Amino acid sequence: MDQKEQSSSDSCPICLSPILQESYLDQCFHKFCYNCILQWAKFVPSRHSSQQSFVKCPLCKRKSSSIIYEYDGNSFQQHLIHQNSETSDFFTRAHKYRLQCYYVESGNAIDNINIMRYWKSYKYRQPNQWLYSWVSREIQALLQEKDVDIIVHHILGVIDSWRRNEQKGCKISPELKQEEFKRIVADAAKPFLRGRTDRFVNELEMFVASALNIEAYDKVYINHLGWKIPEINDGDDEELEDHDPLVPLLSFSDEDIDGTL
Amino acid sequence: MQASRARLFKEYKEVQREKVADPDIQLVCDDSNIFKWTALIKGPSETPYEGGVFQLAFSVPEQYPLQPPQVRFLTKIFHPNVHFKTGEICLDILKNAWSPAWTLQSVCRAIIALMAHPEPDSPLNCDSGNLLRSGDVRGFQSMAKMYTRLAAMPKKG
């Protein structure tokens, strides 16, 4: 009997085999293989006409809205059941477009954005006023979660303190500066974004280097990808509407900077 | 397809192991097709089905265990939730309330429980349902017992 109980606690109730990629439902914490429970979550709504934002636990029938997986003692991943961008209140079309960007090869740089000039001209010394909203939206899109303030504060805090320390001097080449910046942002973001960290850092660098506000940046970006997304910022997309029209940051030429140093 | 096959194979092994554990259920897999099973279940005691042995036919879909198996009685049975002619069973867990955590074995247990506790309000066999709904428990029991004798018990001599 003991033996039987043991074996059943280690096997997945869906495939009856030992659990692969241990996953839990967020309400009852019943344990399944990731693929098994994901398949079940996808299969059930396909039988009903209405889309559901939860999965019923095969064991206890409690409704969970996400699958928790890759738990390693400190962090975990979460798969939301049927993430529906039309109905969920925070996940706007803009979020969806940003998430989609991460499924596209980063490819070549956007024409109008010169990243090296950003570093060579010390533009990074200027705080970017849209960074908070941008990072916020980016993290929301990537994690598909609404409340990401802590993560955003963390990342921006790291960037701010890096900028403050930078201004105290210590002359190193723009290339090293860039490297350093990307490293500290990656370190700050990695626990949350994991595999997407490097891409996120590149996207963030591109955004700050563009010196554009979010709305303008999105237009440039979408244009670059050649996507046809008519007005991603219409409707109830407040986050984007709040921003001022295109106002480029003050731009310094290399001579200006050299003169002041 | 592969997943359902693997899962059915697991169940097959489990059944071999548990055969002694549940004397009321005997599940047998078709020799050549793992998607076809038959089961012999004993009529629960203190019911009109007591003493009878009922045969069930399972047809397992490729999407199993996401989809429930199709089960029907091969043995004639007089029960409000079983179609008298086709043997079709009206049981929620075989339809909307299905969960992939059910197994063929546990489905058999659920069917035994349904035999002991008919649901006359969702009848597939109206005559049987009406007897119970009108309160004629004796009438229902004697009909059910008669069909158990006729169809589910080995002929004597």
Interface residues (C-beta under 8 A of the other chain):
Chain A: P13 I14 C15 L16 S17 C36 Q39 W40 F43 K56 P58 L59 K61
Chain B: A3 A6 R7 K10 E11 E14 Q63 P65 L66 Q67 S99 P100 A101 T103
